């Protein structure tokens, strides 16, 4: 009789664990571009960014001072202000860069940061000259 009670208790406990696991929310991962690699439920995505020749002043959650001007596509007409730091990127004003970055969800979300950017490589770098009459010009 004791064996039947232990077996039934074990089956009941195991089935409740299985039901609880099925009802728990699964992590949602959004991939902007590229294929994610999963390391401990953290999505790692590689993507290209076009970095503009000037760094406008901004006071973002993650960075104070010069933010980056960024486009994600060449067809994009206006620069977006990008307040996040890019670890390992050695920026010099006056150049337009196309760089590859690794985008990760940080292990600990600090000050509302949802993504962490790490420089991987420079795809291209063009000197941009400024002129008061003409504005920005690409110099090849």
HUKA-V108491 format. One record per residue. N is the residue number from 1. RES is the residue in one letter. SS is DSSP state (hx for helix, st for strand, lp for the rest). D_LAST is the distance of its C-alpha to the last C-alpha in Angstrom with 1 decimal. Layout:
n;res;ss;d_last
N;RES;SS;D_LAST
N;RES;SS;D_LAST
//
This chain:
n;res;ss;d_last
1;X;lp;87.4
2;X;hx;85.1
3;X;hx;82.8
4;X;hx;82.4
5;X;hx;81.6
6;X;hx;79.0
7;X;hx;77.4
8;X;hx;77.3
9;X;hx;75.9
10;X;hx;73.2
11;X;hx;72.3
12;X;hx;72.2
13;X;hx;69.9
14;X;hx;67.6
15;X;hx;67.4
16;X;hx;66.6
17;X;hx;63.7
18;X;hx;62.3
19;X;hx;62.6
20;X;hx;61.0
21;X;hx;58.0
22;X;hx;57.6
23;X;hx;57.6
24;X;lp;55.1
25;X;lp;51.6
26;X;lp;48.8
27;X;lp;45.4
28;X;lp;42.9
29;X;lp;39.4
30;X;lp;36.6
31;X;lp;33.6
32;X;lp;30.5
33;X;lp;28.5
34;X;lp;29.2
35;X;lp;32.6
36;X;lp;34.6
37;X;st;36.3
38;X;st;39.6
39;X;st;40.7
40;X;lp;43.9
41;X;lp;43.1
42;X;st;39.7
43;X;st;36.8
44;X;st;33.6
45;X;st;30.6
46;X;st;27.1
47;X;st;24.4
48;X;st;20.7
49;X;st;19.6
50;X;st;16.4
51;X;st;16.6
52;X;lp;15.5
53;X;lp;14.2
54;X;lp;17.8
55;X;lp;21.2
56;X;lp;24.0
57;X;st;27.5
58;X;st;29.8
59;X;st;33.1
60;X;lp;33.1
61;X;lp;35.8
62;X;lp;33.8
63;X;lp;31.6
64;X;st;32.1
65;X;st;29.4
66;X;st;25.7
67;X;lp;25.1
68;X;st;21.9
69;X;st;20.3
70;X;st;20.2
71;X;st;19.8
72;X;lp;21.4
73;X;lp;19.9
74;X;lp;16.8
75;X;lp;19.5
76;X;lp;20.9
77;X;lp;20.5
78;X;lp;21.6
79;X;lp;20.8
80;X;st;23.9
81;X;st;25.2
82;X;st;25.6
83;X;lp;28.3
84;X;lp;28.7
85;X;lp;27.6
86;X;st;25.5
87;X;st;27.4
88;X;lp;25.4
89;X;lp;22.0
90;X;lp;20.5
91;X;lp;18.5
92;X;lp;16.6
93;X;lp;16.1
94;X;lp;12.8
95;X;st;10.9
96;X;st;11.1
97;X;st;12.8
98;X;st;14.4
99;X;st;17.6
100;X;st;20.9
101;X;st;23.9
102;X;st;27.6
103;X;st;29.7
104;X;st;33.4
105;X;lp;36.4
106;X;lp;37.5
107;X;lp;40.8
108;X;lp;42.0
109;X;lp;40.8
110;X;lp;40.3
111;X;lp;40.2
112;X;lp;39.6
113;X;lp;36.5
114;X;lp;36.5
115;X;lp;33.3
116;X;st;31.8
117;X;st;28.2
118;X;st;27.2
119;X;st;23.7
120;X;st;23.6
121;X;st;20.1
122;X;st;16.3
123;X;st;14.9
124;X;st;11.2
125;X;st;9.6
126;X;st;6.5
127;X;st;6.9
128;X;st;8.6
129;X;st;10.4
130;X;st;13.9
131;X;st;16.0
132;X;lp;19.7
133;X;lp;19.9
134;X;lp;16.8
135;X;st;16.2
136;X;st;13.0
137;X;st;9.8
138;X;st;6.4
139;X;st;3.8
140;X;lp;0.0
//
